[in-house]
Amino acid sequence: MKIDRLIGILSILLQQDKVTAPYLAEKFEVSRRTINRDVEDICKAGIPLVTTQGQNGGISIMEGYRLDKTLLTSRDMQSILAGLRSLDSVAGTNRYQLLMEKLSVGSQEVLTSNDHIRIDLSSWYKSSLAPKIELIQNAIEACRLITFRYYSPKGEGEREIEPYLLIFQWSSWYVWGYCGQRGDYRLFKLNRMDKLCDTGVKFEKRQIPDCDCSPRRMYTASIHVKVRCAPQAKWRLIEEYGVACLREQKDGYLLFEWDFADRNSLFGWLLSFGEQIELLDPQEIREELAGMLDRMQRRYKKEIHMPEES
């Protein structure tokens, strides 16, 4: 991308007194004419570059113009590298590693030192997620509509949206965009998408509002629960909700209190603990859960009749 190249050129000029256009053209795999245009663009941005001819000629930053060469420290670069590597972990490429190499010209120790931060955003669904992320990213950059079949707790159906943001949150990937069907901005989970397609149809980019993806904004918590939990469940409660979510009782059991958005997510969470927990409150949901468990018990007690083989 052009912005990557401009940053790379500026980084080189900050660390070397003078470089030639052929050197930059070879480094960034573009023509000398492109480098000349890049130099003009950098000058228009307010950074004066000087081009001199002759045997010792080249491109340099104007003498006397002060630009802090230590704007990014080695530690800063390590943090940037960790973030760029995390993006490579999604797609299984080294695209962002190459960008880092351009940014760190003259400071190769940044790339070879023993970094102490590793961020891996890949998942069990990497083979299906990577193509979706790439398609959506290209559609966002080109302002093209995307369509897909979407599966949600409320049902399934075809959607067409103007994609604006790719978001990694709550350990999953989402796309945020304007849904024409709903007439509003919506968040869609990539794992729930099927038959994703870049339509090739351009849309005029809107003045988008701030995307507030905080849990309280996306999932209004309306069910306050109290749950009695066995000590064996303590590690999971702390992992999912933190130490403040529970209080230890005199009998060694734990009292857990939290707010849930809906019954389905609550029931799924409760059942995942098996016999380790007991819902105390609200009473009406406790009764509803008891009825569900009774129906499940009757179903599993039924004699299973397997079809006879012919």
Summary of the structure (lengths in Angstrom):
residues: 310
radius of gyration: 28.0
end to end distance: 64.2
largest distance: 93.7
contacts: 766
relative contact order: 0.07
helix: 44%
strand: 25%
